Amino acid sequence: MLKQKLTQKLLQKLSPQQIQMIKLLEIPTMQLEQRIKKEMEENPALEEGDEEDENEVTQDDDDNLSDNEQDEFSLDDYLEDEDIPDYRLESRNYSRGEGQKQEIPFSTGTSFHEFLASQVGLRSLDEKQEVLVDYILGNIDDDGYLRREIENIVDDLAFSQNITATEEELLEILEIVQDLEPVGVGARDLRECLMLQLVRKDQDNPEIKNATAILDKYFDEFTRKHYEKIKTRLGLSDKELKDALDIVLKLNPKPGGSFSDPLHKDSYHIIPDFILEYNEDGLEISLNSRNVPELRINRTYAEMLEAYSRSKEKTKTQKEAVSFVKQKLDSAKWFIDAMRQRHNTLLLTMNAILDFQNEYFIEGDETKLKPMILKDIADMTGLDISTVSRVANSKYIQTHFGILPLKYFFSEGLQTDSGEEVSTREIKSILQECIKNEEKKKPLTDEKLTEILQSKGYQIARRTVAKYREQLNIPVARLRKEA
């Protein structure tokens, strides 16, 4: 029996311009210049140059601009329900010797995801496949792994994109992604990542063949270093086992690593979005706008609209011309206003981070880095958490001690016995130091590491130590043991 039911739902719909505003806020400096050039190519009413005085734009021009273009932009109204990316990611820092002036690298490289997308662009895909492959690429992390389950991606596409796709369709797309460079990209776990690399090697080579068999049939034994069991079951000699293991150990467990690591400057040139200077007046922050042109409205177009507007009787062609010119002027004015708001929002957010982490920015001493989450900066600025998230994502700051991603400054916090709050990054630093100096024949267990940290005054549980060790990509004690 069919039943009809009337329900009310409050849906949040973003206009194309609102979506563009969100994207402008997310764009890092290295991509902003191209975005501006694209806008200027598509809109002749927008041109490069210092913005004209407001007095030069007549009241008639302002009246002709649509009312909603005159309103102040408020991103917070649009972004409250957006997902917040995880900022608890591993980051790496580097610095140069004292007295050396930092050079700002303005030449752009290719990011990891841009590199993948450029390869996909060479494939012959239909419209739906292009959407699916873009979504898969968007879920690949900086190490090159697809951490999200295929069945969950099916649900994501249905609910957030209104796209119906089967697991079989997505698995076909995943095969395309896994065929890209660097080898191993798109894997869902370590075993699959290593296997993807092995299958591209010469399987007629006995060493490659044995290495493939080890990962395919005895991966658990391999991770536990049960080599005798592997040797017996595969019927290998000591030399054959060693040769096969050498092949496996030379494989890359993080295919995307060379792109996400700032130390690999040859493969990824970082352009800082913010420049921090430390002088006798203190810390001073500015936006890196070296390659970002000033924008203004083309005066010819404004005068053209004014002339058309004064005409009492208009032909059909003139009416079409008025509509075209007005639309271009509206769009140009909106883009200039949007760029201004982007500038203000970025500086507002970065200044709040600077105030919160002031001690750290003076010397770059990691122990001075305080626990900080997105909400802390949102409360200081009055911005929505998702707005702060977009500012911090994919942005970098040039300091007097190195270039760092903004997400580096966000971390959880713990308390010491004295009640002092410390950053989890400080805890991780101590963990790394302990493991670095441990006796390799008798590595420190998670229990022992917990005892060491507690003896130093850090209130921490063993399961938390295990979590931080895993985040640092450090294996358990039995896998670190050396003969």
PAKE-558907 format. One record per residue (C-alpha): x, y, z; residue in one letter. Coordinates in steps of 0.02 Angstrom, whole numbers, padded with zeros to 5 digits, always signed. Each point is the difference from the previous one (the first is absolute). Layout:
N
XYZA...
***
This chain:
483
+00000+00000+00000M+00071+00168-00052L-00001+00144+00123K+00034+00182-00030Q+00086+00101+00134K+00036+00186+00002L+00158+00050+00092T+00097+00161+00017Q+00188+00007-00013K+00117+00146+00020L+00130-00016-00137L+00152+00110-00017Q+00033+00042-00182K+00151+00098-00055L-00005+00114-00151S+00138-00018-00130P+00080+00161+00065Q-00003-00060+00180Q+00085-00160-00054I+00132+00102-00094Q+00029+00104+00157M+00032-00157+00102I+00121-00064-00132K+00093+00166-00005L+00030-00013+00187L+00071-00175-00019E+00117+00041-00144I+00184+00014+00051P+00110+00138-00070T+00081-00115-00127M-00168-00025-00087Q-00077+00172+00029L+00091+00087-00144E-00069-00126-00125Q-00175+00018+00073R+00008+00190-00023I+00064-00016-00177K-00143-00118-00041K-00127+00125+00068E+00077+00143-00101M-00003-00104-00159E-00185-00039+00024E-00052+00176+00053N+00056+00151-00102P-00074+00116+00132A+00139-00054+00119L+00177+00062-00029E+00169+00011+00085E+00048+00161+00087G-00024+00101+00159D-00180+00009+00053E-00082+00164-00051E-00063+00123+00129D-00178-00034+00054E-00046+00177-00052N+00036-00043-00181E-00140-00128-00003V-00165+00091-00019T-00151-00031+00109Q-00090-00060-00156D+00129-00137-00019D-00025-00054+00181D-00188-00001-00019D+00014-00110-00154N+00096-00131+00097L-00111-00133+00075S-00050+00024+00182D+00073-00163+00058N+00169+00049-00073E+00000+00154+00113Q-00019-00101+00158D+00151-00046+00106E+00056-00179-00026F-00021-00110+00153S+00081-00169-00028L-00053-00062+00170D-00181-00003-00058D+00047-00124-00136Y+00125-00116+00082L-00072-00057+00167E-00042-00176-00057D+00162-00035-00094E+00115-00142+00052D+00157+00049+00094I+00162-00077-00064P+00114-00087+00123D+00146+00109+00053Y+00079-00132+00107R+00117-00048-00140L+00187-00027+00007E+00097+00152-00055S+00186+00030-00020R+00101+00156+00030N+00166+00058-00065Y+00107+00152+00026S+00158+00080-00064R+00154+00062+00089G-00003+00163+00096E+00037+00156-00098G-00061-00073-00164Q-00140+00098-00080K-00145-00109-00053Q-00037+00001-00185E-00184-00012-00044I-00025-00131-00137P-00119+00081-00124F+00016-00131-00137S-00146-00119+00006T+00012-00188-00005G-00134-00132-00016T-00092-00062+00154S-00031-00185+00026F-00186+00008-00043H+00031+00113-00150E+00127-00128-00062F-00128-00140+00014L-00137+00104-00082A+00113+00043-00147S+00026-00185-00035Q-00186-00038+00012V-00030+00138-00128G+00088-00109-00129L-00125-00142+00023R-00158-00020-00104S-00140+00013+00128L-00185+00041-00013D-00080+00140+00103E-00051-00111+00146K+00170-00084+00008Q+00084+00171+00008E-00107+00046+00150V+00039-00166+00086L+00186+00009-00030V+00005+00179+00066D-00088-00058+00158Y+00121-00146+00022I+00150+00115-00022L-00075+00120+00127G+00000-00140+00128N+00183-00048-00025I+00109+00062+00142D+00173+00077-00010D+00084-00170+00016D-00093-00061-00154G-00126-00114+00087Y-00188-00012-00021L-00050-00013+00183R-00188+00004-00028R-00096-00161-00032E-00078-00018-00173I-00172-00033+00074E+00012+00162+00100N+00047+00096-00157I-00156-00070-00083V-00103+00074+00142D+00095+00165-00007D-00036+00020-00185L-00184-00039+00025A-00028+00121+00146F+00118+00144-00037S+00010-00004-00191Q-00167-00082-00044N+00097-00123-00109I-00046-00184-00007T+00151-00113-00021A+00030-00183+00038T+00150-00074+00088E+00044-00087-00164E+00007+00167-00092E+00110+00077+00134L+00116-00151+00002L+00023+00020-00188E+00045+00183+00028I+00117-00049+00141L+00092-00115-00121E+00030+00150-00113I+00067+00100+00148V+00111-00143+00055Q+00075-00003-00175D+00067+00178+00022L+00170+00059+00056E+00075-00005+00129P-00017-00189+00007V-00104-00056+00149G-00116+00150+00004V-00183-00036+00040G+00039-00149+00112A-00118-00031+00146R+00131-00074+00115D+00187-00033+00008L-00012-00175-00074R-00095+00061-00153E+00122+00145-00021C+00151-00117-00004L-00089-00125-00112M-00043+00136-00126L+00184+00039-00013Q+00053-00182-00016L-00123-00045-00138V+00082+00129-00114R+00167-00086+00020K+00066-00150-00099D-00095-00150+00070Q+00119-00118-00091D+00137+00057+00119N+00007-00130+00142P+00034+00134+00132E-00151+00101-00055I-00106-00156-00009K+00047-00052+00178N-00028+00177+00065A-00174+00001-00078T-00041-00170+00079A+00054+00063+00172I-00113+00152-00007L-00143-00093-00083D-00007-00153+00113K+00098+00041+00158Y-00015+00187+00029F-00047-00020+00185D+00151-00113+00028E+00108+00129-00091F-00057+00143+00113T+00034-00108+00154R+00172-00050-00066K-00044-00185+00005H+00129-00033-00134Y+00032-00182+00042E-00185-00040-00027K+00002+00091-00168I+00159-00089-00054K-00071-00172+00044T-00170+00026-00082R+00071+00071-00162L+00146-00121-00002G+00131+00137-00011L+00184-00004+00043S+00075+00131+00116D+00069+00095-00150K-00164-00007-00097E-00094+00067+00151L+00126+00140+00027K-00003+00051-00183D-00191+00004-00001A-00007+00101+00161L+00127+00124-00071D-00119+00029-00147I-00147+00034+00117V+00099+00116+00113L+00049+00108-00149K-00182+00033-00044L-00077+00168+00043N-00130-00009+00142P-00054+00181-00031K-00015+00034-00188P-00058+00179+00028G+00135+00039+00127G+00119+00093-00117S-00138+00122-00044F-00062+00034+00177S+00170+00018+00083D+00064+00181-00006P+00179-00065+00004L-00023-00069-00177H+00009+00172-00080K+00050-00071-00169D-00169-00084-00021S-00112+00129+00083Y+00039+00185+00008H-00093+00081+00144I-00059+00178-00018I-00041+00075+00171P-00168+00087+00018D+00059+00103+00150F+00166+00082+00037I+00052+00024+00181L+00137+00125+00042E+00082+00014+00170Y+00088+00165+00034N+00025+00127+00139E-00185+00045-00009D-00051-00181+00030G-00093-00122-00112L-00081+00066-00158E-00108-00104-00117I-00044+00038-00181S-00079-00090-00148L+00114-00057-00139N-00077+00096-00146S+00153+00014-00111R-00082-00090-00146N-00179+00054+00037V-00053+00151-00106P-00106+00146+00059E-00173+00000-00079L-00121+00136-00054R-00157+00021-00103I+00027+00044-00182N-00055+00182-00012R-00054-00019-00181T-00130-00129+00051Y-00064+00110+00143A-00019+00148-00119E-00083-00111-00129M-00133-00053+00126L-00026+00180+00053E-00027+00053-00181A-00122-00141-00035Y-00095+00038+00161S-00027+00183-00053R-00077-00053-00165S-00190+00018+00013K-00047-00116-00142E+00102-00158-00024K+00000-00121-00144T+00001-00187+00031K+00187-00003-00036T+00032+00142+00123Q-00101-00088+00135K+00104-00156-00027E+00158+00105+00009A-00057+00080+00163V-00036-00171+00075S+00170-00068-00055F+00100+00150+00063V-00095+00005+00165K+00030-00185+00030Q+00187+00020-00033K+00012+00152+00115L-00095-00090+00137D+00117-00148-00015S+00157+00109-00001A-00055+00098+00154K-00043-00161+00090W+00170-00075-00039F+00094+00154+00063I-00103-00001+00160D+00028-00186+00021A+00189+00021-00019M-00004+00139+00130R-00093-00111+00122Q+00119-00144-00034R+00145+00114+00043H-00082+00061+00162N-00055-00173+00057T+00172-00077-00028L+00088+00139+00097L-00128-00003+00139L+00024-00188+00022T+00190+00003-00012M+00015+00143+00125N-00105-00100+00124A+00116-00151-00023I+00147+00118+00025L-00072+00068+00162D-00042-00173+00065F+00172-00073-00039Q+00101+00159+00030N+00138-00082+00103E+00026-00134-00131Y+00014+00122-00146F+00135+00102+00086I+00128-00142+00002E-00079-00148-00088G+00023-00105+00157D-00120-00147-00019E-00019-00017+00189T-00081+00173+00000K-00138-00059-00118L-00161+00002+00100K-00148-00118-00027P-00114+00084-00127M-00157-00057-00090I-00106+00081-00135L-00128+00059+00129K+00133+00102+00091D+00032+00105-00155I-00185+00006-00045A-00038+00072+00173D+00138+00131-00017M-00052+00058-00173T-00189-00020+00008G+00010-00109-00157L-00083-00168-00020D+00108-00154+00033I-00019-00056-00181S+00062+00170-00060T+00157-00016+00107V+00018-00176-00068S+00000+00062-00180R+00127+00136+00037V+00119-00123+00082A-00016-00136-00130N+00138-00002-00133S+00075+00165+00062K+00182+00029+00049Y+00091+00133+00100I+00180+00057-00026Q+00085+00032+00167T+00178+00042+00051H+00025-00184+00044F-00080-00086-00150G-00157-00021-00105I-00142-00092+00087L-00179-00053-00042P-00131+00087+00107L-00072-00167+00054K+00166-00030+00089Y-00054+00119+00139F-00160-00095+00042F+00011-00142+00125S-00084-00077+00151E+00057+00030+00178G+00042-00096+00160L+00037+00051+00178Q+00155-00030+00105T-00006-00048+00184D+00013+00184+00042S-00156+00037-00103G+00097+00086-00140E-00075-00029-00173E+00123-00061-00131V-00016-00035-00186S-00010-00181-00058T+00138+00045-00121R+00115+00019+00150E-00051-00174+00059I+00034-00072-00173K+00170+00084-00004S+00047-00086+00163I-00064-00167-00066L+00107+00017-00156Q+00153+00042+00104E-00028-00149+00116C-00018-00121-00145I+00148+00075-00092K+00113-00033+00150N-00073-00169+00051E+00103-00159+00004E-00038-00080-00168K+00015-00177+00067K-00126+00042+00136K-00116+00137-00066P-00117+00094+00115L-00178-00067+00011T-00151+00116+00007D-00014-00041+00187E+00181+00052+00029K-00022+00160-00103L-00154+00041+00104T+00102-00020+00160E+00137+00114-00067I-00124+00136-00046L-00090-00015+00166Q+00166+00014+00092S+00026+00165-00093K-00167+00062+00066G-00111-00029-00151Y-00172-00071+00041Q-00021-00125-00140I-00075-00174-00024A+00083-00145-00091R-00133-00002-00137R+00036+00186-00032T+00186-00039-00016V-00043-00137-00125A-00109+00123-00099K+00138+00131-00009Y+00129-00132-00048R-00112-00057-00144E-00026+00181-00056Q+00189+00016-00008L+00005-00157-00110N+00110-00089+00128I-00031-00189+00009P-00026-00096+00163V+00151-00055+00102A+00009-00178-00069R+00014+00067-00179L+00137+00123+00050R+00105-00138+00078K+00166-00031-00085E+00105-00156+00020A
***
